Amino acid sequence: MRRRAFLASPLVLAVPVALAQVRYPAVRAGADLAFPRDHGSHPDYRTEWWYITGWVRTKAGVELGLQVTFFRSRPGIGEENPSRFSPRQLLFAHAALSDARSGHLLHDQRAAREGFGLAAASDRNTEVHVDDWRLARTEGAYSARVAGRDFDFSLRFRPTQPLLLEGEGGFSRKGPDPAQASYYYSEPHLQVTGTIAVKGEAAPIVSGEAWLDHEWSSEAMAKEAAGWDWVGLNLAGGGALMAFRMRDRKGGVYWAGGTHRGADGRVRVFAPAEIAFSPLRDWRSPRTGATYPVSMRLRAGELEFTLEPSMNDQELDSRASTGTIYWEGAVKALEGGRSAGQGYLELTGYWKPLKF
């Protein structure tokens, strides 16, 4: 999905679709994902991302939200051109830090075509880089190295649970047409250790929990859709919940879905009618004028949570790389007024409807 709910979004395609001259492989129900191979890149498909979000805490007790994302896009132009400069694969990266002490999101971004040592994504395992930003999976754990303008991440993410295949065995529907789908798996409750340095400050050791999504697809977002809301929650006690809704151009629901894995390991896949996002409070960006429903009531089957952001201003301007502005923020999940988990909420298409 980007998050979420949809892999083929314009967020990861800086090249107009009208230029595409290739046939992309279809995403089909019943395909078996194989690991570690499917941790790696799928360059034949149109778009792909590796997405890590999480909450960490310093030894002094300061809570921070973090996001590290790498995108791959096959724009479908210049593939017959033998030149090494032909943009057969484009790679983008976003990173952000949510620190309530600053009151606004710190973020940075990178973009490059594959090749010349500038950017690459391995097709054997997770190993992707854009310039000096890197995400790699070795010996079953992930490491991320990101040096931005205002922060520096050096982090390790260790799985504590099995992979969570989203949708039906990793086949995740994004619309009424079965062709509107992605291959999608998550890794909830990643154990995070490392350091996060903010410009001008020492690099404190941090620890906490994160969530990784890996998704790839060939379908463009449906023309009826304007954007999406997505959330991934590491629930107290070891449970995990992913939920999304695709919004239509009138503000209604075009499609929805989600997956819950309980602390006992049992998995439930939700039908569209079982997911509901109900805005509770809006925030208007003083920079862009976009209004985002930053506080939500989420219903997934019998589960119901209130989502409250760590701070209102978690708007990310990615026009220099993926061409849009969206809200991506650290949120806490409350159940009956009590803490029930932590995660990230993504809100796209509120600045402008997404176009593909």
KEBADO-330713 format. One record per residue (C-alpha): residue in three letters; x, y, z. Coordinates in steps of 0.1 Angstrom, whole numbers, padded with zeros to 4 digits, always signed. Last residue first. Example, Ala and Ser with C-alpha at 12.3 -4.5 7.8 and 13.67 -1.06 7.14 Angstrom:
SER+0137-0011+0071ALA+0123-0045+0078
END
This chain:
PHE-0016+0084-0119LYS-0032+0112-0100LEU-0034+0115-0062PRO-0060+0140-0050LYS-0043+0171-0037TRP-0031+0180-0002TYR-0055+0154+0013GLY-0045+0126-0011THR-0025+0106+0014LEU-0029+0100+0052GLU-0005+0075+0069LEU-0008+0064+0105TYR+0020+0048+0124GLY+0022+0025+0154GLN+0017+0022+0191GLY-0004-0001+0213ALA-0034-0005+0237SER-0030+0026+0259ARG-0061+0032+0279GLY-0091+0054+0271GLY-0114+0025+0264GLU-0089+0013+0239LEU-0062+0038+0229ALA-0038+0034+0200LYS-0008+0058+0199VAL+0003+0075+0168ALA+0035+0083+0150GLY+0029+0101+0118GLU+0028+0102+0080TRP+0009+0131+0065TYR+0012+0136+0027ILE+0028+0159+0001THR+0035+0148-0034GLY+0061+0144-0062THR+0081+0113-0053SER+0115+0129-0050ALA+0116+0167-0045ARG+0078+0169-0040SER+0082+0148-0008ASP+0068+0172+0017LEU+0060+0153+0048GLU+0033+0164+0073GLN+0038+0153+0109ASP+0025+0185+0125ASN-0001+0173+0150MET+0020+0157+0176SER+0023+0121+0191PRO-0008+0114+0171GLU-0040+0099+0187LEU-0057+0068+0172THR-0088+0057+0190PHE-0093+0019+0188GLU-0120-0006+0181LEU-0117-0043+0175GLU-0149-0062+0168GLY-0143-0062+0130ALA-0117-0035+0125ARG-0129-0002+0137LEU-0106+0028+0138ARG-0115+0061+0155MET-0093+0088+0141SER-0071+0117+0152VAL-0049+0133+0125PRO-0078+0139+0101TYR-0057+0160+0077THR-0063+0195+0063ALA-0040+0208+0036GLY-0032+0245+0037THR+0003+0238+0025ARG+0025+0256+0051PRO+0002+0262+0080SER-0010+0226+0078ARG-0046+0222+0091TRP-0053+0196+0117ASP-0085+0177+0120ARG-0101+0158+0149LEU-0123+0127+0153PRO-0122+0112+0118SER-0140+0078+0115PHE-0120+0050+0098ALA-0141+0019+0092ILE-0130-0017+0083GLU-0154-0046+0085ALA-0172-0037+0052PRO-0140-0042+0032ALA-0135-0078+0045PHE-0110-0084+0073VAL-0084-0111+0073ARG-0080-0128+0107VAL-0048-0144+0119ARG-0043-0166+0150GLY-0009-0163+0165ASP-0020-0163+0202ALA-0011-0126+0206GLY-0036-0120+0178ARG-0029-0113+0142HIS-0052-0088+0126THR-0053-0081+0088GLY-0069-0053+0069GLY-0091-0041+0041ALA-0109-0012+0025TRP-0122-0001-0009TYR-0137+0030-0025VAL-0148+0046+0008GLY-0164+0080+0005GLY-0146+0114+0002LYS-0161+0123-0031ARG-0130+0114-0050ASP-0130+0079-0036ARG-0110+0070-0004MET-0090+0037-0002ARG-0092+0024+0033PHE-0065+0007+0053ALA-0059-0016+0083MET-0029-0034+0097LEU-0031-0049+0132ALA-0006-0067+0153GLY-0008-0086+0186GLY+0021-0090+0210GLY+0007-0081+0244ALA+0002-0045+0236LEU-0005-0039+0199ASN+0021-0030+0173LEU-0001-0010+0150GLY+0001-0004+0112VAL-0023+0023+0099TRP-0034+0033+0064ASP-0056+0061+0051TRP-0059+0064+0013GLY-0059+0086-0018ALA-0082+0100-0045ALA-0096+0067-0059GLU-0119+0065-0090LYS-0090+0064-0113ALA-0078+0032-0097MET-0042+0033-0086ALA-0020+0018-0112GLU-0013-0019-0111SER+0021-0036-0113SER+0027-0045-0077TRP+0052-0048-0048GLU+0050-0046-0011HIS+0073-0049+0019ASP+0061-0035+0052LEU+0082-0033+0083TRP+0070-0024+0118ALA+0091-0011+0147GLU+0096-0015+0184GLY+0119+0002+0210SER+0154+0010+0218VAL+0176+0042+0216ILE+0212+0051+0223PRO+0216+0088+0223ALA+0236+0106+0195ALA+0248+0139+0210GLU+0230+0171+0198GLY+0237+0197+0172LYS+0218+0179+0145VAL+0197+0152+0159ALA+0214+0118+0164ILE+0195+0085+0165THR+0214+0055+0178GLY+0209+0018+0178THR+0183-0008+0189VAL+0149-0017+0175GLN+0130-0050+0181LEU+0107-0056+0153HIS+0071-0061+0166PRO+0055-0064+0132GLU+0070-0078+0100SER+0047-0072+0072TYR+0038-0089+0038TYR+0023-0076+0006TYR+0020-0088-0030SER-0003-0062-0045ALA-0038-0059-0059GLN-0061-0042-0084ALA-0063-0071-0108PRO-0090-0085-0085ASP-0113-0056-0096PRO-0132-0044-0065GLY-0101-0025-0052LYS-0069-0028-0033ARG-0067-0066-0028SER-0037-0080-0010PHE-0023-0113-0020GLY+0002-0122+0007GLY-0015-0154+0018GLU-0050-0139+0014GLY-0046-0103+0027GLU-0013-0096+0044LEU+0013-0123+0051LEU+0026-0117+0086LEU+0062-0128+0089PRO+0070-0147+0121GLN+0077-0129+0153THR+0107-0113+0171PRO+0124-0098+0141ARG+0155-0077+0148PHE+0158-0042+0135ARG+0192-0024+0137LEU+0196+0013+0136SER+0221+0040+0127PHE+0200+0071+0120ASP+0214+0106+0116PHE+0193+0138+0119ASP+0189+0173+0106ARG+0202+0172+0070GLY+0199+0134+0067ALA+0223+0106+0073VAL+0205+0072+0070ARG+0220+0038+0079ALA+0195+0010+0084SER+0202-0026+0095TYR+0178-0055+0092ALA+0179-0089+0109GLY+0178-0125+0096GLU+0215-0129+0093THR+0217-0099+0070ARG+0189-0076+0057ALA+0200-0043+0043LEU+0187-0007+0042ARG+0211+0020+0030TRP+0214+0057+0026ASP+0248+0067+0012ASP+0235+0074-0024VAL+0202+0055-0026HIS+0206+0020-0012VAL+0188-0014-0012GLU+0197-0048+0002THR+0167-0069+0012ASN+0175-0103-0003ARG+0182-0118-0037ASP+0169-0092-0061SER+0193-0065-0049ALA+0182-0029-0051ALA+0206-0003-0064ALA+0214+0034-0063LEU+0243+0058-0071GLY+0270+0032-0078PHE+0268+0040-0115GLY+0235+0023-0117GLU+0198+0027-0107ARG+0184+0062-0112ALA+0185+0085-0081ALA+0163+0100-0055ARG+0169+0110-0018GLN+0147+0124+0009ASP+0148+0143+0043HIS+0125+0147+0073LEU+0121+0164+0106LEU+0085+0166+0116HIS+0072+0194+0137GLY+0067+0203+0174SER+0104+0202+0182ARG+0099+0185+0216ALA+0073+0161+0201ASP+0100+0144+0181SER+0089+0126+0150LEU+0119+0118+0128ALA+0116+0112+0090ALA+0134+0093+0063HIS+0124+0090+0026ALA+0141+0071-0002PHE+0137+0069-0039LEU+0149+0045-0066LEU+0143+0046-0103GLN+0148+0016-0126ARG+0151+0015-0164PRO+0163+0052-0165SER+0186+0049-0195PHE+0220+0063-0186ARG+0236+0029-0192SER+0227+0034-0229PRO+0214+0003-0246ASN+0180+0020-0252GLU+0153-0007-0255GLU+0142-0001-0219GLY+0140+0037-0224ILE+0107+0040-0207GLY+0087+0016-0185PRO+0089+0036-0153ARG+0101+0007-0132SER+0099+0022-0097ARG+0117+0012-0065PHE+0110+0028-0031PHE+0130+0029+0001THR+0114+0040+0034VAL+0128+0048+0069GLN+0103+0063+0094LEU+0109+0071+0130GLY+0089+0082+0161LEU+0107+0094+0192GLU+0099+0090+0229VAL+0123+0107+0254GLY+0128+0085+0285ALA+0164+0096+0294LYS+0176+0062+0281THR+0161+0071+0248ARG+0128+0057+0236VAL+0118+0042+0202TRP+0086+0041+0182GLY+0085+0026+0147THR+0081+0028+0110ILE+0099+0008+0083TYR+0088+0006+0047TRP+0104-0014+0019TRP+0087-0004-0013GLU+0078-0016-0048THR+0065-0004-0081ARG+0060-0016-0117TYR+0070-0052-0114ASP+0099-0066-0134PRO+0124-0054-0108HIS+0112-0076-0079SER+0136-0066-0052GLY+0146-0088-0023HIS+0127-0101+0007ASP+0110-0123-0018ARG+0141-0144-0022PRO+0146-0150+0015PHE+0120-0163+0014ALA+0094-0176-0011LEU+0059-0161-0016ASP+0034-0186-0029ALA+0011-0173-0056GLY-0026-0181-0049ALA-0040-0148-0061ARG-0022-0132-0089VAL-0003-0099-0093ALA+0003-0093-0130PRO+0036-0089-0146TYR+0043-0056-0163ARG+0039-0051-0200VAL+0062-0023-0213GLN+0059+0009-0232ALA+0051+0034-0204LEU+0052+0070-0215ALA+0016+0076-0207VAL+0023+0066-0171PRO+0041+0099-0165VAL+0075+0095-0147ALA+0079+0104-0110LEU+0063+0071-0099VAL+0067+0063-0063LEU+0042+0086-0048PRO+0022+0083-0080SER+0007+0052-0064ALA+0012+0017-0077LEU+0018+0002-0042PHE-0015+0011-0027ALA-0027+0011+0008ARG+0003+0024+0020ARG+0019+0032+0025ARG+0018+0043+0010MET+0000+0000+0000
END
